[in-house]
């Protein structure tokens, strides 16, 4: 299995029913390619986040070289610049660059983890409205992320996850936890 790290550049195709997606990813690591076509069954990544895709390169007879994803994970920003960009992105509508910089200067490089573990660390830094925006933004997507982690640890594919999710909807995680 190979890994690529990058950000969503453009969605070429996405099927909501089975989550089959074809996207262009701007590659972050040092490689000869700036953009790679990534395919597989997964929800559309957030355009402001960095992702690690695990899979293998395949050659499509019509569209050429593609990276077929078997697993993926969102990478949390870990540098000052990336944390400030992330917190001031559209994921957090009430937070601008000034507020994001203030959060980073007071909470440091582990700001995201600190907020996820205890949102009260924001109480003396931001308004209640901004805190709510940050907490909701950090919580978005966690349902599917939790399901993916549960599936991967039990050796199931993301494609199978998409099929089960289409039947059981929001109760899927509880059903899977009961079965395991």
C-alpha positions in Angstrom: 0.0 0.0 0.0 1.1 3.5 -0.8 0.3 6.8 0.8 -0.3 10.3 -0.6 -1.0 13.5 1.3 -2.8 16.4 -0.1 -5.9 18.7 -0.3 -9.0 18.5 -2.5 -8.5 20.5 -5.6 -11.7 19.6 -7.6 -14.5 17.1 -7.5 -14.8 15.4 -10.9 -17.5 12.9 -9.9 -19.4 11.9 -6.8 -22.3 9.4 -6.3 -24.2 10.1 -3.0 -25.7 6.6 -2.9 -22.5 4.5 -2.8 -20.0 7.4 -2.2 -18.0 6.6 -5.2 -15.8 9.6 -5.9 -13.3 10.8 -8.4 -11.4 13.9 -7.2 -8.2 15.7 -8.1 -5.9 16.1 -5.1 -3.1 18.7 -4.9 -0.2 16.7 -3.5 1.7 18.0 -0.5 4.6 15.6 -0.4 7.7 15.9 -2.5 6.8 14.1 -5.8 7.0 14.7 -9.5 3.3 15.2 -9.7 1.4 18.3 -8.4 -2.1 16.8 -8.9 -3.2 13.2 -8.7 -6.6 11.7 -9.6 -8.0 9.9 -6.5 -10.8 7.4 -6.8 -12.8 5.2 -4.4 -15.8 5.1 -2.1 -15.6 8.0 0.3 -17.5 11.3 1.1 -16.2 14.5 -0.5 -13.3 15.8 1.6 -13.4 19.2 3.1 -11.5 21.5 0.7 -9.7 23.3 3.6 -8.3 20.1 5.2 -5.3 18.0 4.5 -5.8 14.2 4.0 -3.7 11.1 4.0 -5.0 8.6 1.4 -3.8 5.0 1.5 -4.2 2.8 -1.5 -2.5 1.9 -4.7 -1.9 3.3 -8.2 -4.0 1.7 -10.9 -4.2 2.4 -14.6 -7.7 3.0 -15.9 -8.1 2.0 -19.5 -9.7 5.3 -20.5 -8.5 7.8 -17.9 -5.0 6.6 -17.2 -3.1 6.7 -13.9 -5.3 7.0 -10.8 -4.8 6.4 -7.1 -7.4 3.9 -5.8 -8.2 4.7 -2.1 -8.7 1.9 0.4 -8.4 4.1 3.5 -8.1 7.8 4.3 -7.9 10.1 7.2 -8.1 13.8 7.8 -4.9 15.2 9.1 -5.1 17.9 11.7 -3.0 21.0 11.1 0.2 21.1 13.2 2.1 24.2 12.2 1.3 27.8 13.2 0.4 28.7 9.6 -1.8 25.7 8.9 -3.6 26.0 12.2 -4.4 29.7 11.6 -5.5 29.0 8.0 -7.7 26.1 9.2 -9.3 28.0 12.1 -10.0 31.0 9.8 -11.4 28.9 7.0 -15.1 28.6 6.0 -15.3 25.5 8.2 -15.6 28.0 11.1 -17.8 30.9 9.9 -17.5 33.2 12.9 -13.6 33.0 13.1 -11.3 35.2 11.2 -7.5 35.4 10.9 -7.1 37.7 13.9 -9.1 35.3 16.2 -7.4 32.2 14.8 -4.0 33.8 15.5 -5.0 34.7 19.1 -6.2 31.1 19.6 -2.8 29.7 18.3 -0.8 32.1 20.4 -2.6 31.1 23.6 -3.0 27.4 23.0 0.0 26.6 20.8 0.6 23.8 18.2 -1.8 21.4 20.0 -4.6 24.0 19.8 -7.0 21.7 17.8 -6.5 18.7 20.2 -6.9 20.9 23.3 -10.2 22.3 21.9 -11.5 18.9 20.9 -10.7 17.5 24.4 -12.1 20.4 26.4 -13.8 23.3 24.6 -13.8 25.4 27.8 -10.2 26.3 26.9 -11.8 28.8 24.5 -13.9 30.5 27.2 -11.5 33.4 27.9 -10.3 33.6 24.3 -13.4 33.9 22.0 -17.0 34.9 22.2 -19.7 32.3 22.9 -20.8 32.5 19.2 -17.3 31.9 18.0 -16.8 29.0 20.4 -20.0 27.4 19.1 -18.8 27.8 15.5 -15.4 26.2 16.4 -16.9 23.3 18.3 -19.4 22.6 15.5 -16.7 22.8 12.9 -14.4 20.4 14.6 -17.4 18.0 15.2 -18.5 18.0 11.5 -17.7 14.8 9.8 -16.9 12.9 12.9 -19.8 10.5 12.4 -18.4 9.2 9.1 -14.8 9.4 10.4 -15.8 7.2 13.4 -17.5 4.8 11.1 -14.4 4.6 8.9 -12.1 3.9 11.8 -14.5 1.2 13.1 -14.6 -0.4 9.7 -10.9 -0.3 9.1 -10.0 -1.8 12.5 -12.3 -4.7 11.6 -10.9 -5.2 8.1 -13.9 -3.9 6.2 -13.7 -1.7 3.2 -15.0 1.9 2.7 -17.2 0.5 -0.1 -18.9 -1.9 2.3 -19.3 1.0 4.8 -21.1 3.0 2.1 -23.5 0.1 1.4 -24.3 -0.4 5.1 -24.7 3.4 5.6 -27.2 3.6 2.8 -29.4 1.0 4.6 -28.9 2.0 8.3 -28.3 5.7 8.0 -27.4 7.5 11.3 -27.9 4.3 13.4 -25.1 2.5 11.6 -22.4 3.1 14.2 -24.5 1.9 17.1 -25.5 -1.2 15.2 -21.9 -2.0 14.3 -20.7 -1.4 17.9 -23.4 -3.9 19.1 -22.2 -6.5 16.6 -18.5 -6.2 17.4 
